[in-house]
Amino acid sequence: DVKVTQSSRYLVKRTGEKVFLECVQDMDHENMFWYRQDPGLGLRLIYFSYDVKMKEKGDIPEGYSVSREKKERFSLILESASTNQTSMYLCASTVGENEQFFGPGTRLTVL
Amino acid sequence: QKEVEQNSGPLSVPEGAIASLNCTYSDRGSQSFFWYRQYSGKSPELIMFIYSNGDKEDGRFTAQLNKASQYVSLLIRDSQPSDSATYLCAVNLAGAGSYQLTFGKGTKLSVIP
């Protein structure tokens, strides 16, 4: 059974804090993605990765960075959290052009 | 700019009726099309995918693709209250070295008992 896990379901941080969101997949997928989902705006791609140590900017990369040191793990980093980064963050993985499998999501609140 | 458009809804249908969800996309080179279902507070899960023009059926679900009109739809027959969710249309531009999906904003479906 395919599985994508995320480090936290709920997270509360303060403005200016450095925040790490971690995603792990056990399907040996090459491609991993980070999205944020906001009411009325839908799913928006932040960053994605095709391979270890590879990363590409998505539609809204500002204020975020990523790290992929191992194939199964893809981390999203908020260098200095701001209130406008309060959102639901979803990680996904896929092989090629096929179905993306999503993790359960992390609801981040920045106070 | 690749765009995927969906009516936001809510779309309300009575139990047992057919729900019809529609999606249009702007990129004529798009090759792969996906329908995801997302329950409130949960992550998206795949219902159907379709690559070729025409219909594809899976149980109560039918995906329809018309590449000439840049239109993809999802029909849900015999709608059940458990089908109440937001349905996301996603489109992939294959062959360009990209495995990104562009998502629509979703259509909220309510099935009324």
Interface residues (C-beta under 8 A of the other chain):
Chain A: N31 F33 G40 L41 G42 L43 L45 F48 Y50 G58 L90 T94 G96 E97 N98 E99 Q100 F101 F102 G103 P104 G105
Chain B: Q31 S32 F34 K42 S43 P44 E45 L46 F49 L88 A90 N92 A94 Y99 Q100 L101 F103 G104 K105 G106
